[in-house]
Amino acid sequence: PELMLRMVDRFEDLLSHGSPLSFAIFVPSWPSLPFYKRLESSKYLRRSTVLKAKDHAFCDGAQHVKRQMHRPSSFDTGIFVLQNKEGADKWPISKEIMTKLTSAMLKPKGLMDLADYERSNRRKHRHHQQNQQGKKMWKKQKLID
């Protein structure tokens, strides 16, 4: 949360310099935390919305080793668009644009829910650990390198 607060400070500093700037910021919806309150009250806030966790997903950072590219969200997600006047004039953010943005994040059809996703990953992790233990046993017995 402290890093996210510093992020908001940095965005607001950049936005104060007069060059056209626009930032779309995606963060966990944690309204009680200082960074979130700062985003909600920023003088540069043009649009914001919250996506419910059950309704959207993310591309998993470990998608190259996962069975599924997408990961169900663990938290509601706040989306904030911060723009200075020059940025808002150059790239106006309409309700339609926000709708397209949030629609792009909707959970893909067939994606398992969060509980099933986490259970699946725990099973894979246990299987990996068992494989590692088996390899150690075989090495100890000098049956493999």
Buried (B, 14 or more C-beta within 10 A) or exposed (E): EEEBBEBBEEBBEBBEEEEBBBBBBEBBBBEEBEBBBBBEEBEBBBBBBEBEBEBBBBEBEEEEEBEBEBBBBEEBBBBBBBBBEBBBEEBEBEEEBBEEBBEEBEBEEEBBEBEEBBEBBEEEEEEEEEEEEEEEEEEEEEEEE
